[in-house]
Amino acid sequence: MDFQHRAGGKTGSGGVASASESNRDRRERLRQLALETIDLNKDPYFMKNHLGSYECKLCLTLHNNEGSYLAHTQGKKHQANLGRRAAKEAKETPAQPALEKARVEIKKFVKIGRPGYKVTKQKDPENGQQSLLFQVDYPEIAEGINPRHRFMSAYEQRVEPPDKRWQYLLFAAEPYETISFKIPSREVDKSENKFWTAWNKETKQFFLQFHFKMEVKPPGPPAPPVISKTGPPPPPQASMPKLPPPPLPGMPRFPPFPGGPPPFPPSMGPPAPPMPPRMAPSNLPLPPSLPMPPPPPPSLGVPSMGGGPPPPPLRPFPPPGGPPPPVSSSGLIPPPPIPPPPPPPSLSTSVSGPPSFPLGAPPPPPPPPGPVPPPEGDSESTPSSQPS
């Protein structure tokens, strides 16, 4: 079979398209082109029925697909029906006149100059609210004309460079020129009794007063804590019981407070405060070989609250009838005299002194405590406890 010399044939290709296939392809191509320019969803006469076919409500025709309906819309019958429908609607609908634009009559006056004015700055004494009072004189104002005012932004005018810190207040009345005042760009309080205008027809004066709104200042940052350069405060000390003042001479003595220190003897005053640690209690330095003096008895000493050295020891009370101990000008009893140092062990002592012991021998035990010696005026005597 000869496949090379057939008209319209080629090895591996389909057969020659028939006339019906060519028409179907042409209609599909036209439908795609029509859909690009015509939107069926916006066509008021296009309708799809319950059978799946399409209808033209204007011409009452039935179409199997969208391409058939699009071809119908381009036909003579559909176009004639569109013209007939438009003529019918135009006949039934009355003609509506076009709306005329509102025209503003331009007033023609010969300007005679600027009016006189007076500006007064005011401040409320109660809350400090600021206000401005304007007085504008229009002695030759036209008949039936009332003065007008307007607030203008800095970006509306063309006289000065715009500045957002300022705004303008305009006054106008024919035949005078329009004047403006440059005021701070703050919000105006237009509440009752804060903004008012008045026009006096007899004196031909126009008054306007307005108040600026109060500016609420934002709270500032909290103040930093004050740091003391001297260091932290000392810790609270325990409350010490206060000593009662000494009674006046001739006044009876009151009993001591419970829990307080014992009362001082009549001849003694309160102990002096402890001396500094670097100062010696007396002017005479103690020799390095001598032992420290014994501490005072617990019944006579008063413990000091500070950390200083203990006060100097007090002498025992003299027996009754003897001479009183000397008292210094500061009210303290001087310390007892320092005893002489003991002789060396190799040297012999006097007959009246205690016997010497050989070097290296243990010292004898201390003598037993004896009774308190009687006063000097007593005639009785007791045997001495010292060895003979």
Summary of the structure (lengths in Angstrom):
residues: 388
radius of gyration: 65.2
end to end distance: 177.7
largest distance: 184.7
contacts: 607
relative contact order: 0.05
helix: 12%
strand: 15%
